[in-house]
Amino acid sequence: MTFQLKKLDHIQLSAPKGSEETSIKFYRDILGFVEEEKPKTLKANGGVWFKKGEMAIHIGIEEPFTPMKKAHPAFEVSGIGALQAHLESAGISTKWDSKLPNARRFYIKDPFGNRLEFLEWQTK
């Protein structure tokens, strides 16, 4: 092959029109992402971009909007119990799942109903 896939650049999730402030409150204020400036050529599309370390999430406006109920990004974390407690204290329901061997994981829904997974790999 003459090409190489290097890394995942970003994940785009959809949200309904006018949801930018809600996105900021959730992804920045609760999950700890930093809001990034969108290029001028893309600002008219609406939405908001976030980054945390190597992870980037772009929230794009989609009309009509339908949340992702099965497809989802998965975030590897450390301190999954503390994250779960933090989310629950912010009023966000978590749903634990034990089907993946050697991992503790749960799912949540963002304010728009998109599914998000958080997992912590367990050492043997």
N, CA, C and O atoms as CSV, one atom per row, in Angstrom:
chain,resi,resn,atom,element,x,y,z
A,1,MET,N,N,0.838,-1.190,0.000
A,1,MET,CA,C,0.000,0.000,0.000
A,1,MET,C,C,0.874,1.242,0.000
A,1,MET,O,O,1.974,1.242,0.552
A,2,THR,N,N,0.384,2.274,-0.611
A,2,THR,CA,C,1.138,3.526,-0.659
A,2,THR,C,C,0.602,4.554,0.316
A,2,THR,O,O,1.009,5.715,0.275
A,3,PHE,N,N,-0.313,4.143,1.201
A,3,PHE,CA,C,-0.836,5.060,2.220
A,3,PHE,C,C,-0.744,4.409,3.583
A,3,PHE,O,O,-0.542,3.201,3.708
A,4,GLN,N,N,-0.899,5.247,4.613
A,4,GLN,CA,C,-0.836,4.759,5.987
A,4,GLN,C,C,-1.871,5.493,6.819
A,4,GLN,O,O,-1.912,6.723,6.811
A,5,LEU,N,N,-2.702,4.759,7.531
A,5,LEU,CA,C,-3.600,5.366,8.506
A,5,LEU,C,C,-2.781,5.610,9.765
A,5,LEU,O,O,-2.228,4.670,10.337
A,6,LYS,N,N,-2.700,6.856,10.200
A,6,LYS,CA,C,-1.807,7.217,11.293
A,6,LYS,C,C,-2.482,7.212,12.663
A,6,LYS,O,O,-1.955,6.630,13.611
A,7,LYS,N,N,-3.634,7.849,12.772
A,7,LYS,CA,C,-4.335,7.913,14.056
A,7,LYS,C,C,-5.742,8.440,13.798
A,7,LYS,O,O,-6.035,8.970,12.727
A,8,LEU,N,N,-6.584,8.289,14.773
A,8,LEU,CA,C,-7.912,8.863,14.696
A,8,LEU,C,C,-7.792,10.342,15.020
A,8,LEU,O,O,-7.337,10.704,16.105
A,9,ASP,N,N,-8.190,11.191,14.103
A,9,ASP,CA,C,-8.037,12.628,14.297
A,9,ASP,C,C,-9.103,13.201,15.232
A,9,ASP,O,O,-8.777,13.945,16.157
A,10,HIS,N,N,-10.359,12.868,15.003
A,10,HIS,CA,C,-11.434,13.346,15.861
A,10,HIS,C,C,-12.671,12.471,15.683
A,10,HIS,O,O,-12.778,11.691,14.736
A,11,ILE,N,N,-13.576,12.622,16.598
A,11,ILE,CA,C,-14.881,11.975,16.532
A,11,ILE,C,C,-15.902,13.075,16.347
A,11,ILE,O,O,-15.851,14.087,17.046
A,12,GLN,N,N,-16.827,12.898,15.422
A,12,GLN,CA,C,-17.905,13.870,15.263
A,12,GLN,C,C,-19.198,13.250,15.776
A,12,GLN,O,O,-19.581,12.152,15.373
A,13,LEU,N,N,-19.853,13.966,16.662
A,13,LEU,CA,C,-21.165,13.581,17.159
A,13,LEU,C,C,-22.160,14.641,16.705
A,13,LEU,O,O,-21.800,15.806,16.537
A,14,SER,N,N,-23.382,14.246,16.513
A,14,SER,CA,C,-24.410,15.174,16.066
A,14,SER,C,C,-25.227,15.692,17.232
A,14,SER,O,O,-25.352,15.042,18.271
A,15,ALA,N,N,-25.780,16.881,17.033
A,15,ALA,CA,C,-26.650,17.501,18.021
A,15,ALA,C,C,-27.668,18.362,17.273
A,15,ALA,O,O,-27.440,18.731,16.121
A,16,PRO,N,N,-28.777,18.680,17.914
A,16,PRO,CA,C,-29.780,19.500,17.242
A,16,PRO,C,C,-29.371,20.971,17.155
A,16,PRO,O,O,-28.498,21.434,17.889
A,17,LYS,N,N,-30.007,21.675,16.261
A,17,LYS,CA,C,-29.753,23.105,16.074
A,17,LYS,C,C,-29.925,23.853,17.394
A,17,LYS,O,O,-30.862,23.591,18.149
A,18,GLY,N,N,-29.013,24.786,17.665
A,18,GLY,CA,C,-29.088,25.603,18.869
A,18,GLY,C,C,-28.557,24.932,20.128
A,18,GLY,O,O,-28.848,25.385,21.235
A,19,SER,N,N,-27.789,23.871,19.980
A,19,SER,CA,C,-27.343,23.104,21.149
A,19,SER,C,C,-25.923,23.429,21.607
A,19,SER,O,O,-25.373,22.720,22.450
A,20,GLU,N,N,-25.330,24.476,21.074
A,20,GLU,CA,C,-23.927,24.773,21.399
A,20,GLU,C,C,-23.697,24.999,22.893
A,20,GLU,O,O,-22.750,24.447,23.452
A,21,GLU,N,N,-24.531,25.788,23.544
A,21,GLU,CA,C,-24.328,26.064,24.977
A,21,GLU,C,C,-24.485,24.802,25.820
A,21,GLU,O,O,-23.742,24.598,26.780
A,22,THR,N,N,-25.435,23.969,25.466
A,22,THR,CA,C,-25.610,22.700,26.176
A,22,THR,C,C,-24.392,21.811,25.973
A,22,THR,O,O,-23.947,21.137,26.903
A,23,SER,N,N,-23.850,21.809,24.754
A,23,SER,CA,C,-22.635,21.033,24.460
A,23,SER,C,C,-21.482,21.506,25.333
A,23,SER,O,O,-20.750,20.690,25.894
A,24,ILE,N,N,-21.320,22.805,25.449
A,24,ILE,CA,C,-20.231,23.378,26.255
A,24,ILE,C,C,-20.395,22.989,27.717
A,24,ILE,O,O,-19.431,22.586,28.368
A,25,LYS,N,N,-21.601,23.108,28.229
A,25,LYS,CA,C,-21.829,22.750,29.636
A,25,LYS,C,C,-21.505,21.285,29.899
A,25,LYS,O,O,-20.979,20.952,30.960
A,26,PHE,N,N,-21.811,20.407,28.951
A,26,PHE,CA,C,-21.566,18.983,29.153
A,26,PHE,C,C,-20.115,18.615,28.883
A,26,PHE,O,O,-19.434,18.111,29.777
A,27,TYR,N,N,-19.630,18.855,27.676
A,27,TYR,CA,C,-18.296,18.388,27.289
A,27,TYR,C,C,-17.171,19.180,27.959
A,27,TYR,O,O,-16.132,18.604,28.283
A,28,ARG,N,N,-17.351,20.469,28.172
A,28,ARG,CA,C,-16.313,21.263,28.840
A,28,ARG,C,C,-16.465,21.190,30.360
A,28,ARG,O,O,-15.539,20.805,31.074
A,29,ASP,N,N,-17.644,21.565,30.833
A,29,ASP,CA,C,-17.819,21.731,32.278
A,29,ASP,C,C,-17.927,20.414,33.043
A,29,ASP,O,O,-17.486,20.340,34.190
A,30,ILE,N,N,-18.498,19.382,32.444
A,30,ILE,CA,C,-18.648,18.110,33.167
A,30,ILE,C,C,-17.531,17.130,32.821
A,30,ILE,O,O,-16.936,16.529,33.715
A,31,LEU,N,N,-17.237,16.962,31.510
A,31,LEU,CA,C,-16.211,15.985,31.125
A,31,LEU,C,C,-14.793,16.567,31.094
A,31,LEU,O,O,-13.830,15.803,31.040
A,32,GLY,N,N,-14.642,17.874,31.127
A,32,GLY,CA,C,-13.308,18.465,31.233
A,32,GLY,C,C,-12.583,18.705,29.916
A,32,GLY,O,O,-11.377,18.949,29.918
A,33,PHE,N,N,-13.294,18.643,28.792
A,33,PHE,CA,C,-12.670,18.980,27.512
A,33,PHE,C,C,-12.481,20.494,27.424
A,33,PHE,O,O,-13.159,21.254,28.115
A,34,VAL,N,N,-11.561,20.920,26.575
A,34,VAL,CA,C,-11.315,22.334,26.333
A,34,VAL,C,C,-11.964,22.693,24.997
A,34,VAL,O,O,-11.795,21.984,24.005
A,35,GLU,N,N,-12.704,23.797,24.983
A,35,GLU,CA,C,-13.319,24.228,23.728
A,35,GLU,C,C,-12.242,24.760,22.794
A,35,GLU,O,O,-11.362,25.515,23.205
A,36,GLU,N,N,-12.326,24.354,21.529
A,36,GLU,CA,C,-11.388,24.817,20.502
A,36,GLU,C,C,-12.089,25.784,19.559
A,36,GLU,O,O,-13.288,25.667,19.305
A,37,GLU,N,N,-11.342,26.716,19.058
A,37,GLU,CA,C,-11.864,27.651,18.060
A,37,GLU,C,C,-12.047,26.918,16.740
A,37,GLU,O,O,-11.125,26.269,16.248
A,38,LYS,N,N,-13.239,27.027,16.174
A,38,LYS,CA,C,-13.493,26.434,14.858
A,38,LYS,C,C,-12.940,27.373,13.784
A,38,LYS,O,O,-12.933,28.590,13.973
A,39,PRO,N,N,-12.481,26.826,12.671
A,39,PRO,CA,C,-12.048,27.686,11.569
A,39,PRO,C,C,-13.201,28.579,11.102
A,39,PRO,O,O,-14.360,28.164,11.117
A,40,LYS,N,N,-12.880,29.791,10.692
A,40,LYS,CA,C,-13.903,30.744,10.247
A,40,LYS,C,C,-14.793,30.151,9.163
A,40,LYS,O,O,-15.996,30.412,9.132
A,41,THR,N,N,-14.210,29.362,8.281
A,41,THR,CA,C,-14.974,28.790,7.171
A,41,THR,C,C,-16.009,27.768,7.629
A,41,THR,O,O,-16.898,27.407,6.857
A,42,LEU,N,N,-15.910,27.295,8.873
A,42,LEU,CA,C,-16.844,26.293,9.384
A,42,LEU,C,C,-17.801,26.833,10.447
A,42,LEU,O,O,-18.767,26.158,10.803
A,43,LYS,N,N,-17.549,28.030,10.953
A,43,LYS,CA,C,-18.375,28.581,12.033
A,43,LYS,C,C,-19.845,28.705,11.644
A,43,LYS,O,O,-20.722,28.496,12.483
A,44,ALA,N,N,-20.125,29.038,10.399
A,44,ALA,CA,C,-21.512,29.218,9.961
A,44,ALA,C,C,-22.316,27.929,10.049
A,44,ALA,O,O,-23.546,27.969,10.074
A,45,ASN,N,N,-21.641,26.790,10.095
A,45,ASN,CA,C,-22.328,25.500,10.197
A,45,ASN,C,C,-22.880,25.246,11.595
A,45,ASN,O,O,-23.690,24.339,11.785
A,46,GLY,N,N,-22.451,26.035,12.571
A,46,GLY,CA,C,-22.843,25.799,13.956
A,46,GLY,C,C,-21.996,24.689,14.556
A,46,GLY,O,O,-21.038,24.217,13.945
A,47,GLY,N,N,-22.363,24.285,15.750
A,47,GLY,CA,C,-21.608,23.243,16.437
A,47,GLY,C,C,-20.447,23.811,17.222
A,47,GLY,O,O,-20.230,25.023,17.257
A,48,VAL,N,N,-19.707,22.919,17.849
A,48,VAL,CA,C,-18.585,23.322,18.691
A,48,VAL,C,C,-17.567,22.195,18.729
A,48,VAL,O,O,-17.929,21.021,18.658
A,49,TRP,N,N,-16.301,22.551,18.841
A,49,TRP,CA,C,-15.211,21.574,18.882
A,49,TRP,C,C,-14.569,21.559,20.261
A,49,TRP,O,O,-14.473,22.586,20.932
A,50,PHE,N,N,-14.126,20.355,20.674
A,50,PHE,CA,C,-13.481,20.176,21.974
A,50,PHE,C,C,-12.243,19.309,21.828
A,50,PHE,O,O,-12.134,18.501,20.905
A,51,LYS,N,N,-11.306,19.493,22.764
A,51,LYS,CA,C,-10.092,18.684,22.779
A,51,LYS,C,C,-9.673,18.445,24.224
A,51,LYS,O,O,-9.868,19.290,25.098
A,52,LYS,N,N,-9.091,17.268,24.449
A,52,LYS,CA,C,-8.492,16.936,25.755
A,52,LYS,C,C,-7.358,15.982,25.453
A,52,LYS,O,O,-7.600,14.833,25.084
A,53,GLY,N,N,-6.129,16.434,25.602
A,53,GLY,CA,C,-4.982,15.614,25.240
A,53,GLY,C,C,-5.036,15.289,23.762
A,53,GLY,O,O,-5.143,16.186,22.925
A,54,GLU,N,N,-4.963,14.002,23.439
A,54,GLU,CA,C,-5.018,13.557,22.043
A,54,GLU,C,C,-6.448,13.336,21.541
A,54,GLU,O,O,-6.653,13.021,20.369
A,55,MET,N,N,-7.426,13.499,22.421
A,55,MET,CA,C,-8.810,13.245,22.039
A,55,MET,C,C,-9.472,14.526,21.549
A,55,MET,O,O,-9.361,15.575,22.184
A,56,ALA,N,N,-10.158,14.433,20.421
A,56,ALA,CA,C,-10.899,15.580,19.894
A,56,ALA,C,C,-12.319,15.138,19.551
A,56,ALA,O,O,-12.529,14.102,18.920
A,57,ILE,N,N,-13.274,15.936,19.973
A,57,ILE,CA,C,-14.678,15.689,19.677
A,57,ILE,C,C,-15.230,16.924,18.990
A,57,ILE,O,O,-15.066,18.043,19.478
A,58,HIS,N,N,-15.885,16.717,17.858
A,58,HIS,CA,C,-16.565,17.795,17.157
A,58,HIS,C,C,-18.064,17.548,17.271
A,58,HIS,O,O,-18.555,16.481,16.905
A,59,ILE,N,N,-18.772,18.520,17.770
A,59,ILE,CA,C,-20.227,18.437,17.830
A,59,ILE,C,C,-20.763,19.195,16.622
A,59,ILE,O,O,-20.598,20.410,16.507
A,60,GLY,N,N,-21.402,18.461,15.734
A,60,GLY,CA,C,-21.947,19.046,14.518
A,60,GLY,C,C,-23.459,19.131,14.582
A,60,GLY,O,O,-24.119,18.272,15.168
A,61,ILE,N,N,-23.994,20.164,13.980
A,61,ILE,CA,C,-25.436,20.367,13.956
A,61,ILE,C,C,-26.035,19.553,12.815
A,61,ILE,O,O,-25.559,19.600,11.680
A,62,GLU,N,N,-27.081,18.811,13.136
A,62,GLU,CA,C,-27.731,17.980,12.131
A,62,GLU,C,C,-29.241,18.139,12.254
A,62,GLU,O,O,-29.809,17.967,13.333
A,63,GLU,N,N,-29.875,18.463,11.153
A,63,GLU,CA,C,-31.332,18.588,11.105
A,63,GLU,C,C,-31.860,17.786,9.937
A,63,GLU,O,O,-31.407,18.017,8.816
A,64,PRO,N,N,-32.769,16.878,10.114
A,64,PRO,CA,C,-33.307,16.518,11.424
A,64,PRO,C,C,-32.271,15.728,12.227
A,64,PRO,O,O,-31.442,15.012,11.664
A,65,PHE,N,N,-32.334,15.871,13.521
A,65,PHE,CA,C,-31.374,15.228,14.413
A,65,PHE,C,C,-31.920,13.899,14.925
A,65,PHE,O,O,-33.084,13.801,15.314
A,66,THR,N,N,-31.067,12.883,14.920
A,66,THR,CA,C,-31.363,11.594,15.528
A,66,THR,C,C,-30.137,11.169,16.335
A,66,THR,O,O,-29.050,11.062,15.768
A,67,PRO,N,N,-30.276,10.924,17.639
A,67,PRO,CA,C,-29.107,10.534,18.443
A,67,PRO,C,C,-28.578,9.162,18.065
A,67,PRO,O,O,-29.317,8.307,17.576
A,68,MET,N,N,-27.272,8.965,18.301
A,68,MET,CA,C,-26.637,7.663,18.094
A,68,MET,C,C,-26.923,6.806,19.320
A,68,MET,O,O,-26.446,7.101,20.415
A,69,LYS,N,N,-27.689,5.763,19.137
A,69,LYS,CA,C,-28.069,4.918,20.271
A,69,LYS,C,C,-27.196,3.680,20.407
A,69,LYS,O,O,-27.054,3.145,21.506
A,70,LYS,N,N,-26.613,3.221,19.319
A,70,LYS,CA,C,-25.742,2.042,19.349
A,70,LYS,C,C,-24.299,2.439,19.038
A,70,LYS,O,O,-23.390,2.152,19.818
A,71,ALA,N,N,-24.092,3.102,17.893
A,71,ALA,CA,C,-22.744,3.574,17.550
A,71,ALA,C,C,-22.293,4.566,18.619
A,71,ALA,O,O,-23.096,5.356,19.113
A,72,HIS,N,N,-21.004,4.525,18.977
A,72,HIS,CA,C,-20.544,5.386,20.068
A,72,HIS,C,C,-19.021,5.470,20.097
A,72,HIS,O,O,-18.336,4.562,19.624
A,73,PRO,N,N,-18.489,6.564,20.654
A,73,PRO,CA,C,-17.068,6.586,20.988
A,73,PRO,C,C,-16.875,5.927,22.345
A,73,PRO,O,O,-17.768,5.950,23.192
A,74,ALA,N,N,-15.702,5.340,22.541
A,74,ALA,CA,C,-15.347,4.744,23.828
A,74,ALA,C,C,-14.082,5.431,24.334
A,74,ALA,O,O,-13.095,5.542,23.607
A,75,PHE,N,N,-14.117,5.880,25.560
A,75,PHE,CA,C,-12.996,6.595,26.173
A,75,PHE,C,C,-12.354,5.713,27.230
A,75,PHE,O,O,-13.022,5.267,28.162
A,76,GLU,N,N,-11.064,5.462,27.089
A,76,GLU,CA,C,-10.338,4.739,28.131
A,76,GLU,C,C,-10.022,5.724,29.244
A,76,GLU,O,O,-9.538,6.827,28.990
A,77,VAL,N,N,-10.299,5.321,30.475
A,77,VAL,CA,C,-10.100,6.207,31.622
A,77,VAL,C,C,-9.331,5.485,32.717
A,77,VAL,O,O,-9.199,4.261,32.699
A,78,SER,N,N,-8.833,6.247,33.655
A,78,SER,CA,C,-8.344,5.691,34.913
A,78,SER,C,C,-9.214,6.304,36.006
A,78,SER,O,O,-9.641,7.454,35.899
A,79,GLY,N,N,-9.470,5.536,37.044
A,79,GLY,CA,C,-10.354,6.014,38.104
A,79,GLY,C,C,-11.817,6.000,37.690
A,79,GLY,O,O,-12.544,6.967,37.917
A,80,ILE,N,N,-12.244,4.905,37.085
A,80,ILE,CA,C,-13.604,4.857,36.536
A,80,ILE,C,C,-14.673,5.019,37.620
A,80,ILE,O,O,-15.737,5.580,37.359
A,81,GLY,N,N,-14.400,4.538,38.813
A,81,GLY,CA,C,-15.362,4.712,39.901
A,81,GLY,C,C,-15.547,6.179,40.259
A,81,GLY,O,O,-16.669,6.624,40.497
A,82,ALA,N,N,-14.459,6.927,40.300
A,82,ALA,CA,C,-14.535,8.359,40.591
A,82,ALA,C,C,-15.264,9.100,39.472
A,82,ALA,O,O,-16.038,10.021,39.735
A,83,LEU,N,N,-15.018,8.700,38.228
A,83,LEU,CA,C,-15.721,9.324,37.095
A,83,LEU,C,C,-17.217,9.044,37.206
A,83,LEU,O,O,-18.034,9.946,37.019
A,84,GLN,N,N,-17.573,7.816,37.504
A,84,GLN,CA,C,-18.985,7.471,37.635
A,84,GLN,C,C,-19.638,8.300,38.733
A,84,GLN,O,O,-20.745,8.805,38.541
A,85,ALA,N,N,-18.982,8.450,39.874
A,85,ALA,CA,C,-19.524,9.252,40.973
A,85,ALA,C,C,-19.670,10.720,40.551
A,85,ALA,O,O,-20.663,11.367,40.883
A,86,HIS,N,N,-18.680,11.241,39.821
A,86,HIS,CA,C,-18.724,12.628,39.331
A,86,HIS,C,C,-19.928,12.834,38.407
A,86,HIS,O,O,-20.655,13.820,38.529
A,87,LEU,N,N,-20.125,11.898,37.490
A,87,LEU,CA,C,-21.235,12.014,36.543
A,87,LEU,C,C,-22.577,11.897,37.259
A,87,LEU,O,O,-23.496,12.669,36.985
A,88,GLU,N,N,-22.693,10.943,38.167
A,88,GLU,CA,C,-23.940,10.778,38.910
A,88,GLU,C,C,-24.253,12.031,39.733
A,88,GLU,O,O,-25.413,12.430,39.840
A,89,SER,N,N,-23.214,12.654,40.318
A,89,SER,CA,C,-23.444,13.872,41.111
A,89,SER,C,C,-23.887,15.033,40.229
A,89,SER,O,O,-24.491,15.988,40.717
A,90,ALA,N,N,-23.590,14.956,38.929
A,90,ALA,CA,C,-24.035,15.977,37.980
A,90,ALA,C,C,-25.401,15.620,37.383
A,90,ALA,O,O,-25.884,16.304,36.481
A,91,GLY,N,N,-26.018,14.551,37.886
A,91,GLY,CA,C,-27.338,14.164,37.421
A,91,GLY,C,C,-27.349,13.312,36.166
A,91,GLY,O,O,-28.380,13.190,35.504
A,92,ILE,N,N,-26.198,12.716,35.830
A,92,ILE,CA,C,-26.083,11.898,34.624
A,92,ILE,C,C,-26.126,10.426,35.014
A,92,ILE,O,O,-25.301,9.954,35.796
A,93,SER,N,N,-27.095,9.711,34.463
A,93,SER,CA,C,-27.248,8.285,34.758
A,93,SER,C,C,-26.166,7.474,34.061
A,93,SER,O,O,-25.834,7.728,32.903
A,94,THR,N,N,-25.625,6.503,34.772
A,94,THR,CA,C,-24.635,5.595,34.207
A,94,THR,C,C,-25.214,4.197,34.174
A,94,THR,O,O,-25.979,3.807,35.056
A,95,LYS,N,N,-24.842,3.445,33.150
A,95,LYS,CA,C,-25.304,2.067,33.017
A,95,LYS,C,C,-24.077,1.172,32.883
A,95,LYS,O,O,-23.397,1.178,31.857
A,96,TRP,N,N,-23.806,0.400,33.939
A,96,TRP,CA,C,-22.655,-0.495,33.936
A,96,TRP,C,C,-22.906,-1.685,33.026
A,96,TRP,O,O,-24.045,-2.122,32.859
A,97,ASP,N,N,-21.837,-2.207,32.438
A,97,ASP,CA,C,-21.901,-3.377,31.575
A,97,ASP,C,C,-20.699,-4.254,31.895
A,97,ASP,O,O,-19.573,-3.762,31.961
A,98,SER,N,N,-20.929,-5.554,32.095
A,98,SER,CA,C,-19.842,-6.468,32.473
A,98,SER,C,C,-19.515,-7.476,31.375
A,98,SER,O,O,-18.876,-8.489,31.657
A,99,LYS,N,N,-19.928,-7.235,30.149
A,99,LYS,CA,C,-19.755,-8.210,29.073
A,99,LYS,C,C,-18.359,-8.227,28.456
A,99,LYS,O,O,-17.999,-9.200,27.794
A,100,LEU,N,N,-17.582,-7.196,28.651
A,100,LEU,CA,C,-16.241,-7.129,28.063
A,100,LEU,C,C,-15.221,-7.651,29.080
A,100,LEU,O,O,-15.039,-7.043,30.135
A,101,PRO,N,N,-14.549,-8.780,28.771
A,101,PRO,CA,C,-13.578,-9.336,29.711
A,101,PRO,C,C,-12.454,-8.343,30.029
A,101,PRO,O,O,-11.993,-7.597,29.164
A,102,ASN,N,N,-12.034,-8.360,31.281
A,102,ASN,CA,C,-10.898,-7.554,31.755
A,102,ASN,C,C,-11.130,-6.049,31.657
A,102,ASN,O,O,-10.177,-5.275,31.566
A,103,ALA,N,N,-12.375,-5.640,31.675
A,103,ALA,CA,C,-12.659,-4.199,31.636
A,103,ALA,C,C,-13.825,-3.886,32.557
A,103,ALA,O,O,-14.772,-4.663,32.675
A,104,ARG,N,N,-13.740,-2.743,33.199
A,104,ARG,CA,C,-14.892,-2.161,33.899
A,104,ARG,C,C,-15.371,-1.052,32.987
A,104,ARG,O,O,-14.586,-0.203,32.565
A,105,ARG,N,N,-16.653,-1.057,32.683
A,105,ARG,CA,C,-17.140,-0.036,31.767
A,105,ARG,C,C,-18.592,0.306,32.044
A,105,ARG,O,O,-19.366,-0.486,32.580
A,106,PHE,N,N,-18.925,1.549,31.645
A,106,PHE,CA,C,-20.314,1.975,31.708
A,106,PHE,C,C,-20.607,2.883,30.528
A,106,PHE,O,O,-19.712,3.389,29.851
A,107,TYR,N,N,-21.894,3.063,30.317
A,107,TYR,CA,C,-22.374,3.929,29.247
A,107,TYR,C,C,-23.178,5.077,29.851
A,107,TYR,O,O,-23.796,4.941,30.907
A,108,ILE,N,N,-23.149,6.204,29.154
A,108,ILE,CA,C,-24.023,7.325,29.483
A,108,ILE,C,C,-24.590,7.854,28.164
A,108,ILE,O,O,-24.195,7.428,27.078
A,109,LYS,N,N,-25.501,8.767,28.290
A,109,LYS,CA,C,-25.997,9.493,27.122
A,109,LYS,C,C,-25.642,10.954,27.312
A,109,LYS,O,O,-25.803,11.507,28.400
A,110,ASP,N,N,-25.157,11.578,26.246
A,110,ASP,CA,C,-24.904,13.014,26.332
A,110,ASP,C,C,-26.255,13.735,26.359
A,110,ASP,O,O,-27.287,13.074,26.243
A,111,PRO,N,N,-26.286,15.047,26.504
A,111,PRO,CA,C,-27.570,15.744,26.614
A,111,PRO,C,C,-28.495,15.559,25.415
A,111,PRO,O,O,-29.680,15.883,25.492
A,112,PHE,N,N,-27.970,15.046,24.317
A,112,PHE,CA,C,-28.767,14.897,23.096
A,112,PHE,C,C,-29.158,13.447,22.831
A,112,PHE,O,O,-29.816,13.151,21.834
A,113,GLY,N,N,-28.753,12.540,23.728
A,113,GLY,CA,C,-29.093,11.132,23.589
A,113,GLY,C,C,-28.045,10.290,22.895
A,113,GLY,O,O,-28.268,9.099,22.678
A,114,ASN,N,N,-26.896,10.874,22.535
A,114,ASN,CA,C,-25.804,10.096,21.941
A,114,ASN,C,C,-25.171,9.210,23.007
A,114,ASN,O,O,-24.958,9.644,24.139
A,115,ARG,N,N,-24.875,7.983,22.643
A,115,ARG,CA,C,-24.271,7.020,23.560
A,115,ARG,C,C,-22.768,7.268,23.666
A,115,ARG,O,O,-22.098,7.466,22.653
A,116,LEU,N,N,-22.234,7.257,24.898
A,116,LEU,CA,C,-20.804,7.379,25.167
A,116,LEU,C,C,-20.397,6.242,26.089
A,116,LEU,O,O,-21.112,5.923,27.039
A,117,GLU,N,N,-19.254,5.633,25.814
A,117,GLU,CA,C,-18.738,4.543,26.648
A,117,GLU,C,C,-17.476,5.011,27.349
A,117,GLU,O,O,-16.658,5.722,26.766
A,118,PHE,N,N,-17.321,4.604,28.613
A,118,PHE,CA,C,-16.114,4.859,29.395
A,118,PHE,C,C,-15.654,3.520,29.931
A,118,PHE,O,O,-16.446,2.776,30.509
A,119,LEU,N,N,-14.372,3.202,29.746
A,119,LEU,CA,C,-13.892,1.913,30.207
A,119,LEU,C,C,-12.499,2.029,30.815
A,119,LEU,O,O,-11.690,2.879,30.442
A,120,GLU,N,N,-12.260,1.136,31.766
A,120,GLU,CA,C,-10.961,1.027,32.417
A,120,GLU,C,C,-10.542,-0.426,32.340
A,120,GLU,O,O,-11.225,-1.306,32.864
A,121,TRP,N,N,-9.418,-0.677,31.689
A,121,TRP,CA,C,-8.911,-2.040,31.555
A,121,TRP,C,C,-8.362,-2.492,32.889
A,121,TRP,O,O,-7.700,-1.723,33.587
A,122,GLN,N,N,-8.632,-3.732,33.246
A,122,GLN,CA,C,-8.187,-4.323,34.499
A,122,GLN,C,C,-6.965,-5.193,34.247
A,122,GLN,O,O,-6.931,-5.968,33.292
A,123,THR,N,N,-5.973,-5.061,35.098
A,123,THR,CA,C,-4.810,-5.943,35.009
A,123,THR,C,C,-5.156,-7.260,35.675
A,123,THR,O,O,-5.990,-7.315,36.579
A,124,LYS,N,N,-4.514,-8.307,35.224
A,124,LYS,CA,C,-4.828,-9.653,35.761
A,124,LYS,C,C,-4.219,-9.896,37.097
A,124,LYS,O,O,-4.394,-10.973,37.669
